């Protein structure tokens, strides 16, 4: 990194499992807010945030609803609607950055979040990655898996994992 260039922080964000799009998950909001409070602080010109949202499309793309596709346009429409939903999610974070004067970029990718985040880290080469964590117990991790643990092991940059606070944990910790 050349002198004077901002530190580039990739922040992986996702939608709320409780509220859906365009609401950010508790873990994503927590990771973003922690980054601002503990890393950026008042040095907004010294950092650039790189938001990454990975959309996971159901096999049929309609969140467990019965689906009927009659034409190729139906699939194009579904993909377009998903992208718009992801844009609205990212808009929350970008607006926050612009309100406080910190440079940022936002990207939407599709696929398995663990794989895509690590691929983007390798491609974009941020100085470090910040991910939220639901703080699942060992039993839940077996069934749900964790993006944060995978990224900590496989991303080719330092990874900071931010656990959500106990006060923000929903009744079912798998929810976010």
CNS distance restraints for C-alpha pairs under 8 A (distance, minus, plus):
assign (resid   1 and name CA) (resid   5 and name CA) 6.65 0.50 0.50
assign (resid   4 and name CA) (resid  46 and name CA) 7.92 0.50 0.50
assign (resid   5 and name CA) (resid  46 and name CA) 7.36 0.50 0.50
assign (resid   6 and name CA) (resid  45 and name CA) 6.90 0.50 0.50
assign (resid   6 and name CA) (resid  46 and name CA) 4.54 0.50 0.50
assign (resid   6 and name CA) (resid  47 and name CA) 4.51 0.50 0.50
assign (resid   6 and name CA) (resid  48 and name CA) 5.94 0.50 0.50
assign (resid   7 and name CA) (resid  46 and name CA) 6.15 0.50 0.50
assign (resid   7 and name CA) (resid  47 and name CA) 4.63 0.50 0.50
assign (resid   7 and name CA) (resid  48 and name CA) 6.10 0.50 0.50
assign (resid   7 and name CA) (resid 126 and name CA) 7.93 0.50 0.50
assign (resid   7 and name CA) (resid 127 and name CA) 6.27 0.50 0.50
assign (resid   8 and name CA) (resid  47 and name CA) 5.88 0.50 0.50
assign (resid   8 and name CA) (resid  48 and name CA) 4.84 0.50 0.50
assign (resid   8 and name CA) (resid  49 and name CA) 5.90 0.50 0.50
assign (resid   8 and name CA) (resid  50 and name CA) 6.90 0.50 0.50
assign (resid   8 and name CA) (resid 126 and name CA) 5.11 0.50 0.50
assign (resid   8 and name CA) (resid 127 and name CA) 5.30 0.50 0.50
assign (resid   8 and name CA) (resid 128 and name CA) 7.08 0.50 0.50
assign (resid   9 and name CA) (resid  47 and name CA) 7.27 0.50 0.50
assign (resid   9 and name CA) (resid  48 and name CA) 6.25 0.50 0.50
assign (resid   9 and name CA) (resid  49 and name CA) 4.93 0.50 0.50
assign (resid   9 and name CA) (resid  50 and name CA) 5.88 0.50 0.50
assign (resid   9 and name CA) (resid 126 and name CA) 5.73 0.50 0.50
assign (resid   9 and name CA) (resid 127 and name CA) 5.94 0.50 0.50
assign (resid   9 and name CA) (resid 128 and name CA) 5.35 0.50 0.50
assign (resid   9 and name CA) (resid 129 and name CA) 5.83 0.50 0.50
assign (resid   9 and name CA) (resid 130 and name CA) 7.11 0.50 0.50
assign (resid  10 and name CA) (resid  49 and name CA) 5.86 0.50 0.50
assign (resid  10 and name CA) (resid  50 and name CA) 4.42 0.50 0.50
assign (resid  10 and name CA) (resid  51 and name CA) 5.77 0.50 0.50
assign (resid  10 and name CA) (resid  52 and name CA) 7.05 0.50 0.50
assign (resid  10 and name CA) (resid 121 and name CA) 7.79 0.50 0.50
assign (resid  10 and name CA) (resid 126 and name CA) 5.98 0.50 0.50
assign (resid  10 and name CA) (resid 127 and name CA) 7.86 0.50 0.50
assign (resid  10 and name CA) (resid 128 and name CA) 6.37 0.50 0.50
assign (resid  10 and name CA) (resid 129 and name CA) 4.74 0.50 0.50
assign (resid  10 and name CA) (resid 130 and name CA) 6.17 0.50 0.50
assign (resid  11 and name CA) (resid  31 and name CA) 7.57 0.50 0.50
assign (resid  11 and name CA) (resid  32 and name CA) 6.99 0.50 0.50
assign (resid  11 and name CA) (resid  49 and name CA) 6.86 0.50 0.50
assign (resid  11 and name CA) (resid  50 and name CA) 5.99 0.50 0.50
assign (resid  11 and name CA) (resid  51 and name CA) 4.90 0.50 0.50
assign (resid  11 and name CA) (resid  52 and name CA) 6.21 0.50 0.50
assign (resid  11 and name CA) (resid 129 and name CA) 5.91 0.50 0.50
assign (resid  11 and name CA) (resid 130 and name CA) 4.84 0.50 0.50
assign (resid  11 and name CA) (resid 131 and name CA) 6.07 0.50 0.50
assign (resid  12 and name CA) (resid  28 and name CA) 7.18 0.50 0.50
assign (resid  12 and name CA) (resid  51 and name CA) 5.90 0.50 0.50
assign (resid  12 and name CA) (resid  52 and name CA) 4.81 0.50 0.50
assign (resid  12 and name CA) (resid  53 and name CA) 6.01 0.50 0.50
assign (resid  12 and name CA) (resid 117 and name CA) 7.30 0.50 0.50
assign (resid  12 and name CA) (resid 129 and name CA) 7.59 0.50 0.50
assign (resid  12 and name CA) (resid 130 and name CA) 6.55 0.50 0.50
assign (resid  12 and name CA) (resid 131 and name CA) 5.43 0.50 0.50
assign (resid  12 and name CA) (resid 132 and name CA) 7.66 0.50 0.50
assign (resid  13 and name CA) (resid  24 and name CA) 7.24 0.50 0.50
assign (resid  13 and name CA) (resid  25 and name CA) 7.57 0.50 0.50
assign (resid  13 and name CA) (resid  28 and name CA) 4.93 0.50 0.50
assign (resid  13 and name CA) (resid  29 and name CA) 7.88 0.50 0.50
assign (resid  13 and name CA) (resid  51 and name CA) 6.82 0.50 0.50
assign (resid  13 and name CA) (resid  52 and name CA) 6.04 0.50 0.50
assign (resid  13 and name CA) (resid  53 and name CA) 5.16 0.50 0.50
assign (resid  13 and name CA) (resid  54 and name CA) 7.74 0.50 0.50
assign (resid  13 and name CA) (resid 131 and name CA) 7.39 0.50 0.50
assign (resid  13 and name CA) (resid 132 and name CA) 7.79 0.50 0.50
assign (resid  14 and name CA) (resid  24 and name CA) 5.99 0.50 0.50
assign (resid  14 and name CA) (resid  25 and name CA) 5.89 0.50 0.50
assign (resid  14 and name CA) (resid  28 and name CA) 6.25 0.50 0.50
assign (resid  14 and name CA) (resid  53 and name CA) 5.74 0.50 0.50
assign (resid  14 and name CA) (resid  54 and name CA) 7.05 0.50 0.50
assign (resid  14 and name CA) (resid  55 and name CA) 7.95 0.50 0.50
assign (resid  14 and name CA) (resid  89 and name CA) 7.78 0.50 0.50
assign (resid  15 and name CA) (resid  19 and name CA) 7.99 0.50 0.50
assign (resid  15 and name CA) (resid  20 and name CA) 5.75 0.50 0.50
assign (resid  15 and name CA) (resid  21 and name CA) 5.61 0.50 0.50
assign (resid  15 and name CA) (resid  22 and name CA) 6.65 0.50 0.50
assign (resid  15 and name CA) (resid  23 and name CA) 5.63 0.50 0.50
assign (resid  15 and name CA) (resid  24 and name CA) 4.45 0.50 0.50
assign (resid  15 and name CA) (resid  25 and name CA) 4.92 0.50 0.50
assign (resid  15 and name CA) (resid  89 and name CA) 6.78 0.50 0.50
assign (resid  16 and name CA) (resid  20 and name CA) 4.82 0.50 0.50
assign (resid  16 and name CA) (resid  21 and name CA) 6.76 0.50 0.50
assign (resid  16 and name CA) (resid  23 and name CA) 5.59 0.50 0.50
assign (resid  16 and name CA) (resid  24 and name CA) 5.15 0.50 0.50
assign (resid  16 and name CA) (resid  25 and name CA) 3.81 0.50 0.50
assign (resid  16 and name CA) (resid  26 and name CA) 6.89 0.50 0.50
assign (resid  16 and name CA) (resid 175 and name CA) 7.89 0.50 0.50
assign (resid  16 and name CA) (resid 176 and name CA) 5.46 0.50 0.50
assign (resid  17 and name CA) (resid  25 and name CA) 6.90 0.50 0.50
assign (resid  17 and name CA) (resid 175 and name CA) 5.69 0.50 0.50
assign (resid  17 and name CA) (resid 176 and name CA) 5.30 0.50 0.50
assign (resid  18 and name CA) (resid 175 and name CA) 6.35 0.50 0.50
assign (resid  18 and name CA) (resid 176 and name CA) 6.31 0.50 0.50
assign (resid  19 and name CA) (resid  23 and name CA) 6.25 0.50 0.50
assign (resid  20 and name CA) (resid  24 and name CA) 7.92 0.50 0.50
assign (resid  21 and name CA) (resid  85 and name CA) 5.93 0.50 0.50
assign (resid  21 and name CA) (resid  86 and name CA) 7.26 0.50 0.50
assign (resid  21 and name CA) (resid  88 and name CA) 7.42 0.50 0.50
assign (resid  21 and name CA) (resid  89 and name CA) 6.33 0.50 0.50
assign (resid  22 and name CA) (resid  85 and name CA) 6.16 0.50 0.50
assign (resid  22 and name CA) (resid  86 and name CA) 7.15 0.50 0.50
assign (resid  22 and name CA) (resid  88 and name CA) 5.31 0.50 0.50
assign (resid  22 and name CA) (resid  89 and name CA) 4.48 0.50 0.50
assign (resid  23 and name CA) (resid  89 and name CA) 6.15 0.50 0.50
assign (resid  24 and name CA) (resid  28 and name CA) 6.19 0.50 0.50
assign (resid  24 and name CA) (resid  29 and name CA) 6.23 0.50 0.50
assign (resid  24 and name CA) (resid  89 and name CA) 6.26 0.50 0.50
assign (resid  24 and name CA) (resid  92 and name CA) 7.92 0.50 0.50
assign (resid  25 and name CA) (resid  29 and name CA) 6.25 0.50 0.50
assign (resid  25 and name CA) (resid 176 and name CA) 5.26 0.50 0.50
assign (resid  26 and name CA) (resid  30 and name CA) 6.06 0.50 0.50
assign (resid  26 and name CA) (resid 164 and name CA) 6.98 0.50 0.50
assign (resid  26 and name CA) (resid 168 and name CA) 7.21 0.50 0.50
assign (resid  26 and name CA) (resid 176 and name CA) 5.44 0.50 0.50
assign (resid  27 and name CA) (resid  31 and name CA) 6.07 0.50 0.50
assign (resid  27 and name CA) (resid 131 and name CA) 7.91 0.50 0.50
assign (resid  27 and name CA) (resid 132 and name CA) 4.51 0.50 0.50
assign (resid  27 and name CA) (resid 133 and name CA) 5.78 0.50 0.50
assign (resid  27 and name CA) (resid 134 and name CA) 6.23 0.50 0.50
assign (resid  27 and name CA) (resid 162 and name CA) 7.48 0.50 0.50
assign (resid  27 and name CA) (resid 163 and name CA) 6.99 0.50 0.50
assign (resid  27 and name CA) (resid 164 and name CA) 5.53 0.50 0.50
assign (resid  27 and name CA) (resid 176 and name CA) 6.69 0.50 0.50
assign (resid  28 and name CA) (resid  32 and name CA) 6.16 0.50 0.50
assign (resid  28 and name CA) (resid 131 and name CA) 7.11 0.50 0.50
assign (resid  28 and name CA) (resid 132 and name CA) 5.34 0.50 0.50
assign (resid  29 and name CA) (resid  33 and name CA) 6.01 0.50 0.50
assign (resid  30 and name CA) (resid  34 and name CA) 5.94 0.50 0.50
assign (resid  30 and name CA) (resid 132 and name CA) 6.80 0.50 0.50
assign (resid  30 and name CA) (resid 162 and name CA) 7.11 0.50 0.50
assign (resid  30 and name CA) (resid 163 and name CA) 7.80 0.50 0.50
assign (resid  30 and name CA) (resid 164 and name CA) 6.25 0.50 0.50
assign (resid  31 and name CA) (resid  35 and name CA) 6.12 0.50 0.50
assign (resid  31 and name CA) (resid 130 and name CA) 6.57 0.50 0.50
assign (resid  31 and name CA) (resid 131 and name CA) 6.11 0.50 0.50
assign (resid  31 and name CA) (resid 132 and name CA) 5.08 0.50 0.50
assign (resid  31 and name CA) (resid 161 and name CA) 7.72 0.50 0.50
assign (resid  31 and name CA) (resid 162 and name CA) 5.45 0.50 0.50
assign (resid  31 and name CA) (resid 163 and name CA) 7.86 0.50 0.50
assign (resid  32 and name CA) (resid  36 and name CA) 6.37 0.50 0.50
assign (resid  33 and name CA) (resid  37 and name CA) 6.09 0.50 0.50
assign (resid  34 and name CA) (resid  38 and name CA) 5.68 0.50 0.50
assign (resid  34 and name CA) (resid  39 and name CA) 7.54 0.50 0.50
assign (resid  34 and name CA) (resid 162 and name CA) 7.61 0.50 0.50
assign (resid  35 and name CA) (resid  39 and name CA) 5.13 0.50 0.50
assign (resid  35 and name CA) (resid  40 and name CA) 6.35 0.50 0.50
assign (resid  35 and name CA) (resid 130 and name CA) 7.71 0.50 0.50
assign (resid  36 and name CA) (resid  40 and name CA) 4.83 0.50 0.50
assign (resid  36 and name CA) (resid  41 and name CA) 5.69 0.50 0.50
assign (resid  37 and name CA) (resid  41 and name CA) 5.10 0.50 0.50
assign (resid  40 and name CA) (resid  44 and name CA) 6.02 0.50 0.50
assign (resid  40 and name CA) (resid  46 and name CA) 7.56 0.50 0.50
assign (resid  40 and name CA) (resid  47 and name CA) 6.67 0.50 0.50
assign (resid  43 and name CA) (resid  47 and name CA) 7.32 0.50 0.50
assign (resid  44 and name CA) (resid 100 and name CA) 7.58 0.50 0.50
assign (resid  44 and name CA) (resid 101 and name CA) 6.31 0.50 0.50
assign (resid  44 and name CA) (resid 102 and name CA) 4.87 0.50 0.50
assign (resid  44 and name CA) (resid 103 and name CA) 7.70 0.50 0.50
assign (resid  45 and name CA) (resid 101 and name CA) 7.71 0.50 0.50
assign (resid  45 and name CA) (resid 102 and name CA) 6.27 0.50 0.50
assign (resid  45 and name CA) (resid 103 and name CA) 7.42 0.50 0.50
assign (resid  47 and name CA) (resid 102 and name CA) 6.87 0.50 0.50
assign (resid  47 and name CA) (resid 103 and name CA) 6.96 0.50 0.50
assign (resid  48 and name CA) (resid 102 and name CA) 6.49 0.50 0.50
assign (resid  48 and name CA) (resid 103 and name CA) 4.81 0.50 0.50
assign (resid  48 and name CA) (resid 104 and name CA) 5.19 0.50 0.50
assign (resid  48 and name CA) (resid 105 and name CA) 7.83 0.50 0.50
assign (resid  49 and name CA) (resid 102 and name CA) 7.61 0.50 0.50
assign (resid  49 and name CA) (resid 103 and name CA) 6.42 0.50 0.50
assign (resid  49 and name CA) (resid 104 and name CA) 4.54 0.50 0.50
assign (resid  49 and name CA) (resid 105 and name CA) 6.45 0.50 0.50
assign (resid  50 and name CA) (resid 104 and name CA) 5.63 0.50 0.50
assign (resid  50 and name CA) (resid 105 and name CA) 4.90 0.50 0.50
assign (resid  50 and name CA) (resid 106 and name CA) 5.82 0.50 0.50
assign (resid  50 and name CA) (resid 107 and name CA) 7.75 0.50 0.50
assign (resid  51 and name CA) (resid  90 and name CA) 7.41 0.50 0.50
assign (resid  51 and name CA) (resid  93 and name CA) 7.84 0.50 0.50
assign (resid  51 and name CA) (resid 104 and name CA) 7.41 0.50 0.50
assign (resid  51 and name CA) (resid 105 and name CA) 6.09 0.50 0.50
assign (resid  51 and name CA) (resid 106 and name CA) 4.52 0.50 0.50
assign (resid  51 and name CA) (resid 107 and name CA) 6.15 0.50 0.50
assign (resid  52 and name CA) (resid 106 and name CA) 5.94 0.50 0.50
assign (resid  52 and name CA) (resid 107 and name CA) 4.95 0.50 0.50
assign (resid  52 and name CA) (resid 108 and name CA) 6.03 0.50 0.50
assign (resid  52 and name CA) (resid 109 and name CA) 7.50 0.50 0.50
assign (resid  52 and name CA) (resid 117 and name CA) 7.55 0.50 0.50
assign (resid  53 and name CA) (resid  86 and name CA) 7.17 0.50 0.50
assign (resid  53 and name CA) (resid  90 and name CA) 7.39 0.50 0.50
assign (resid  53 and name CA) (resid 106 and name CA) 7.87 0.50 0.50
assign (resid  53 and name CA) (resid 107 and name CA) 6.28 0.50 0.50
assign (resid  53 and name CA) (resid 108 and name CA) 4.95 0.50 0.50
assign (resid  53 and name CA) (resid 109 and name CA) 6.36 0.50 0.50
assign (resid  54 and name CA) (resid 108 and name CA) 5.81 0.50 0.50
assign (resid  54 and name CA) (resid 109 and name CA) 4.80 0.50 0.50
assign (resid  54 and name CA) (resid 110 and name CA) 5.25 0.50 0.50
assign (resid  54 and name CA) (resid 111 and name CA) 6.52 0.50 0.50
assign (resid  54 and name CA) (resid 112 and name CA) 7.40 0.50 0.50
assign (resid  54 and name CA) (resid 113 and name CA) 5.47 0.50 0.50
assign (resid  54 and name CA) (resid 116 and name CA) 7.07 0.50 0.50
assign (resid  54 and name CA) (resid 117 and name CA) 7.61 0.50 0.50
assign (resid  55 and name CA) (resid  82 and name CA) 7.94 0.50 0.50
assign (resid  55 and name CA) (resid  86 and name CA) 7.27 0.50 0.50
assign (resid  55 and name CA) (resid 108 and name CA) 7.14 0.50 0.50
assign (resid  55 and name CA) (resid 109 and name CA) 6.21 0.50 0.50
assign (resid  55 and name CA) (resid 110 and name CA) 4.76 0.50 0.50
assign (resid  55 and name CA) (resid 111 and name CA) 6.34 0.50 0.50
assign (resid  55 and name CA) (resid 112 and name CA) 7.99 0.50 0.50
assign (resid  55 and name CA) (resid 113 and name CA) 7.51 0.50 0.50
assign (resid  56 and name CA) (resid 110 and name CA) 6.11 0.50 0.50
assign (resid  56 and name CA) (resid 111 and name CA) 5.55 0.50 0.50
assign (resid  56 and name CA) (resid 112 and name CA) 6.43 0.50 0.50
assign (resid  56 and name CA) (resid 113 and name CA) 7.35 0.50 0.50
assign (resid  57 and name CA) (resid  61 and name CA) 5.19 0.50 0.50
assign (resid  57 and name CA) (resid  62 and name CA) 7.98 0.50 0.50
assign (resid  57 and name CA) (resid  63 and name CA) 7.98 0.50 0.50
assign (resid  57 and name CA) (resid 110 and name CA) 7.58 0.50 0.50
assign (resid  57 and name CA) (resid 111 and name CA) 7.53 0.50 0.50
assign (resid  58 and name CA) (resid  62 and name CA) 6.50 0.50 0.50
assign (resid  58 and name CA) (resid  63 and name CA) 5.96 0.50 0.50
assign (resid  58 and name CA) (resid  64 and name CA) 7.47 0.50 0.50
assign (resid  60 and name CA) (resid  64 and name CA) 7.87 0.50 0.50
assign (resid  60 and name CA) (resid  67 and name CA) 7.01 0.50 0.50
assign (resid  61 and name CA) (resid  78 and name CA) 7.02 0.50 0.50
assign (resid  62 and name CA) (resid  66 and name CA) 7.58 0.50 0.50
assign (resid  62 and name CA) (resid  67 and name CA) 6.84 0.50 0.50
assign (resid  62 and name CA) (resid  78 and name CA) 7.99 0.50 0.50
assign (resid  69 and name CA) (resid  74 and name CA) 5.86 0.50 0.50
assign (resid  69 and name CA) (resid  75 and name CA) 7.26 0.50 0.50
assign (resid  70 and name CA) (resid  74 and name CA) 6.71 0.50 0.50
assign (resid  71 and name CA) (resid  75 and name CA) 7.38 0.50 0.50
assign (resid  72 and name CA) (resid  76 and name CA) 6.49 0.50 0.50
assign (resid  73 and name CA) (resid  77 and name CA) 5.96 0.50 0.50
assign (resid  74 and name CA) (resid  78 and name CA) 6.27 0.50 0.50
assign (resid  75 and name CA) (resid  79 and name CA) 6.27 0.50 0.50
assign (resid  76 and name CA) (resid  80 and name CA) 6.14 0.50 0.50
assign (resid  77 and name CA) (resid  81 and name CA) 6.16 0.50 0.50
assign (resid  78 and name CA) (resid  82 and name CA) 6.26 0.50 0.50
assign (resid  79 and name CA) (resid  83 and name CA) 6.27 0.50 0.50
assign (resid  80 and name CA) (resid  84 and name CA) 6.30 0.50 0.50
assign (resid  81 and name CA) (resid  85 and name CA) 6.32 0.50 0.50
assign (resid  82 and name CA) (resid  86 and name CA) 6.36 0.50 0.50
assign (resid  83 and name CA) (resid  87 and name CA) 6.17 0.50 0.50
assign (resid  83 and name CA) (resid 108 and name CA) 7.64 0.50 0.50
assign (resid  84 and name CA) (resid  88 and name CA) 6.33 0.50 0.50
assign (resid  85 and name CA) (resid  89 and name CA) 6.51 0.50 0.50
assign (resid  86 and name CA) (resid  90 and name CA) 6.34 0.50 0.50
assign (resid  86 and name CA) (resid 108 and name CA) 6.82 0.50 0.50
assign (resid  87 and name CA) (resid  91 and name CA) 6.02 0.50 0.50
assign (resid  87 and name CA) (resid 108 and name CA) 7.57 0.50 0.50
assign (resid  88 and name CA) (resid  92 and name CA) 6.88 0.50 0.50
assign (resid  89 and name CA) (resid  93 and name CA) 7.51 0.50 0.50
assign (resid  90 and name CA) (resid  94 and name CA) 6.25 0.50 0.50
assign (resid  90 and name CA) (resid 106 and name CA) 6.53 0.50 0.50
assign (resid  91 and name CA) (resid  95 and name CA) 5.88 0.50 0.50
assign (resid  92 and name CA) (resid  96 and name CA) 6.39 0.50 0.50
assign (resid  93 and name CA) (resid  97 and name CA) 6.36 0.50 0.50
assign (resid  94 and name CA) (resid  98 and name CA) 6.21 0.50 0.50
assign (resid  94 and name CA) (resid 104 and name CA) 6.70 0.50 0.50
assign (resid  94 and name CA) (resid 105 and name CA) 7.47 0.50 0.50
assign (resid  94 and name CA) (resid 106 and name CA) 7.32 0.50 0.50
assign (resid  95 and name CA) (resid  99 and name CA) 6.07 0.50 0.50
assign (resid  96 and name CA) (resid 100 and name CA) 6.62 0.50 0.50
assign (resid  97 and name CA) (resid 101 and name CA) 5.95 0.50 0.50
assign (resid  97 and name CA) (resid 102 and name CA) 5.07 0.50 0.50
assign (resid  97 and name CA) (resid 103 and name CA) 6.77 0.50 0.50
assign (resid  97 and name CA) (resid 104 and name CA) 6.78 0.50 0.50
assign (resid  98 and name CA) (resid 102 and name CA) 6.00 0.50 0.50
assign (resid  98 and name CA) (resid 103 and name CA) 7.17 0.50 0.50
assign (resid 109 and name CA) (resid 116 and name CA) 7.33 0.50 0.50
assign (resid 110 and name CA) (resid 116 and name CA) 7.56 0.50 0.50
assign (resid 111 and name CA) (resid 115 and name CA) 7.63 0.50 0.50
assign (resid 111 and name CA) (resid 116 and name CA) 6.36 0.50 0.50
assign (resid 112 and name CA) (resid 116 and name CA) 6.00 0.50 0.50
assign (resid 113 and name CA) (resid 117 and name CA) 5.80 0.50 0.50
assign (resid 113 and name CA) (resid 147 and name CA) 6.82 0.50 0.50
assign (resid 114 and name CA) (resid 118 and name CA) 6.43 0.50 0.50
assign (resid 114 and name CA) (resid 147 and name CA) 5.10 0.50 0.50
assign (resid 114 and name CA) (resid 148 and name CA) 7.89 0.50 0.50
assign (resid 114 and name CA) (resid 150 and name CA) 6.28 0.50 0.50
assign (resid 114 and name CA) (resid 151 and name CA) 6.43 0.50 0.50
assign (resid 115 and name CA) (resid 119 and name CA) 6.10 0.50 0.50
assign (resid 116 and name CA) (resid 120 and name CA) 6.04 0.50 0.50
assign (resid 117 and name CA) (resid 121 and name CA) 6.14 0.50 0.50
assign (resid 117 and name CA) (resid 151 and name CA) 7.40 0.50 0.50
assign (resid 117 and name CA) (resid 155 and name CA) 7.87 0.50 0.50
assign (resid 118 and name CA) (resid 122 and name CA) 6.29 0.50 0.50
assign (resid 118 and name CA) (resid 151 and name CA) 6.30 0.50 0.50
assign (resid 118 and name CA) (resid 154 and name CA) 6.64 0.50 0.50
assign (resid 118 and name CA) (resid 155 and name CA) 4.89 0.50 0.50
assign (resid 118 and name CA) (resid 156 and name CA) 7.40 0.50 0.50
assign (resid 119 and name CA) (resid 123 and name CA) 6.21 0.50 0.50
assign (resid 119 and name CA) (resid 155 and name CA) 7.95 0.50 0.50
assign (resid 120 and name CA) (resid 124 and name CA) 5.72 0.50 0.50
assign (resid 120 and name CA) (resid 125 and name CA) 7.77 0.50 0.50
assign (resid 121 and name CA) (resid 125 and name CA) 5.29 0.50 0.50
assign (resid 121 and name CA) (resid 126 and name CA) 6.35 0.50 0.50
assign (resid 121 and name CA) (resid 129 and name CA) 7.69 0.50 0.50
assign (resid 121 and name CA) (resid 155 and name CA) 6.44 0.50 0.50
assign (resid 121 and name CA) (resid 156 and name CA) 6.70 0.50 0.50
assign (resid 121 and name CA) (resid 157 and name CA) 7.31 0.50 0.50
assign (resid 122 and name CA) (resid 155 and name CA) 7.30 0.50 0.50
assign (resid 122 and name CA) (resid 156 and name CA) 6.22 0.50 0.50
assign (resid 125 and name CA) (resid 157 and name CA) 7.59 0.50 0.50
assign (resid 126 and name CA) (resid 157 and name CA) 7.28 0.50 0.50
assign (resid 127 and name CA) (resid 157 and name CA) 6.59 0.50 0.50
assign (resid 127 and name CA) (resid 158 and name CA) 7.33 0.50 0.50
assign (resid 128 and name CA) (resid 157 and name CA) 5.42 0.50 0.50
assign (resid 128 and name CA) (resid 158 and name CA) 4.89 0.50 0.50
assign (resid 128 and name CA) (resid 159 and name CA) 5.80 0.50 0.50
assign (resid 128 and name CA) (resid 160 and name CA) 7.55 0.50 0.50
assign (resid 129 and name CA) (resid 157 and name CA) 6.91 0.50 0.50
assign (resid 129 and name CA) (resid 158 and name CA) 6.33 0.50 0.50
assign (resid 129 and name CA) (resid 159 and name CA) 4.75 0.50 0.50
assign (resid 129 and name CA) (resid 160 and name CA) 6.18 0.50 0.50
assign (resid 130 and name CA) (resid 159 and name CA) 5.88 0.50 0.50
assign (resid 130 and name CA) (resid 160 and name CA) 4.83 0.50 0.50
assign (resid 130 and name CA) (resid 161 and name CA) 5.96 0.50 0.50
assign (resid 130 and name CA) (resid 162 and name CA) 7.34 0.50 0.50
assign (resid 131 and name CA) (resid 148 and name CA) 6.08 0.50 0.50
assign (resid 131 and name CA) (resid 159 and name CA) 7.50 0.50 0.50
assign (resid 131 and name CA) (resid 160 and name CA) 6.43 0.50 0.50
assign (resid 131 and name CA) (resid 161 and name CA) 5.08 0.50 0.50
assign (resid 131 and name CA) (resid 162 and name CA) 6.24 0.50 0.50
assign (resid 132 and name CA) (resid 148 and name CA) 6.91 0.50 0.50
assign (resid 132 and name CA) (resid 161 and name CA) 5.66 0.50 0.50
assign (resid 132 and name CA) (resid 162 and name CA) 4.76 0.50 0.50
assign (resid 132 and name CA) (resid 163 and name CA) 5.98 0.50 0.50
assign (resid 132 and name CA) (resid 164 and name CA) 7.15 0.50 0.50
assign (resid 133 and name CA) (resid 146 and name CA) 7.82 0.50 0.50
assign (resid 133 and name CA) (resid 147 and name CA) 7.99 0.50 0.50
assign (resid 133 and name CA) (resid 148 and name CA) 6.11 0.50 0.50
assign (resid 133 and name CA) (resid 161 and name CA) 6.31 0.50 0.50
assign (resid 133 and name CA) (resid 162 and name CA) 5.76 0.50 0.50
assign (resid 133 and name CA) (resid 163 and name CA) 4.72 0.50 0.50
assign (resid 133 and name CA) (resid 164 and name CA) 6.38 0.50 0.50
assign (resid 134 and name CA) (resid 163 and name CA) 6.09 0.50 0.50
assign (resid 134 and name CA) (resid 164 and name CA) 5.97 0.50 0.50
assign (resid 134 and name CA) (resid 169 and name CA) 7.86 0.50 0.50
assign (resid 134 and name CA) (resid 173 and name CA) 6.81 0.50 0.50
assign (resid 134 and name CA) (resid 174 and name CA) 7.07 0.50 0.50
assign (resid 134 and name CA) (resid 176 and name CA) 6.99 0.50 0.50
assign (resid 135 and name CA) (resid 163 and name CA) 5.91 0.50 0.50
assign (resid 135 and name CA) (resid 164 and name CA) 7.02 0.50 0.50
assign (resid 135 and name CA) (resid 173 and name CA) 7.70 0.50 0.50
assign (resid 136 and name CA) (resid 140 and name CA) 5.83 0.50 0.50
assign (resid 136 and name CA) (resid 141 and name CA) 5.95 0.50 0.50
assign (resid 136 and name CA) (resid 173 and name CA) 6.52 0.50 0.50
assign (resid 136 and name CA) (resid 174 and name CA) 6.94 0.50 0.50
assign (resid 137 and name CA) (resid 141 and name CA) 6.17 0.50 0.50
assign (resid 138 and name CA) (resid 142 and name CA) 6.44 0.50 0.50
assign (resid 139 and name CA) (resid 143 and name CA) 7.09 0.50 0.50
assign (resid 140 and name CA) (resid 144 and name CA) 5.89 0.50 0.50
assign (resid 140 and name CA) (resid 145 and name CA) 7.55 0.50 0.50
assign (resid 140 and name CA) (resid 174 and name CA) 7.55 0.50 0.50
assign (resid 141 and name CA) (resid 145 and name CA) 4.62 0.50 0.50
assign (resid 141 and name CA) (resid 146 and name CA) 6.27 0.50 0.50
assign (resid 144 and name CA) (resid 174 and name CA) 7.85 0.50 0.50
assign (resid 146 and name CA) (resid 150 and name CA) 6.48 0.50 0.50
assign (resid 147 and name CA) (resid 151 and name CA) 6.11 0.50 0.50
assign (resid 148 and name CA) (resid 152 and name CA) 6.09 0.50 0.50
assign (resid 148 and name CA) (resid 161 and name CA) 6.45 0.50 0.50
assign (resid 149 and name CA) (resid 153 and name CA) 6.37 0.50 0.50
assign (resid 150 and name CA) (resid 154 and name CA) 6.04 0.50 0.50
assign (resid 150 and name CA) (resid 155 and name CA) 7.96 0.50 0.50
assign (resid 151 and name CA) (resid 155 and name CA) 5.02 0.50 0.50
assign (resid 151 and name CA) (resid 159 and name CA) 7.18 0.50 0.50
assign (resid 152 and name CA) (resid 158 and name CA) 7.66 0.50 0.50
assign (resid 152 and name CA) (resid 159 and name CA) 5.55 0.50 0.50
assign (resid 152 and name CA) (resid 160 and name CA) 7.85 0.50 0.50
assign (resid 152 and name CA) (resid 161 and name CA) 7.96 0.50 0.50
assign (resid 155 and name CA) (resid 159 and name CA) 7.40 0.50 0.50
assign (resid 164 and name CA) (resid 168 and name CA) 6.60 0.50 0.50
assign (resid 164 and name CA) (resid 169 and name CA) 6.95 0.50 0.50
assign (resid 165 and name CA) (resid 169 and name CA) 6.61 0.50 0.50
assign (resid 169 and name CA) (resid 173 and name CA) 6.02 0.50 0.50
assign (resid 169 and name CA) (resid 176 and name CA) 7.67 0.50 0.50
assign (resid 170 and name CA) (resid 175 and name CA) 6.40 0.50 0.50
assign (resid 170 and name CA) (resid 176 and name CA) 7.12 0.50 0.50
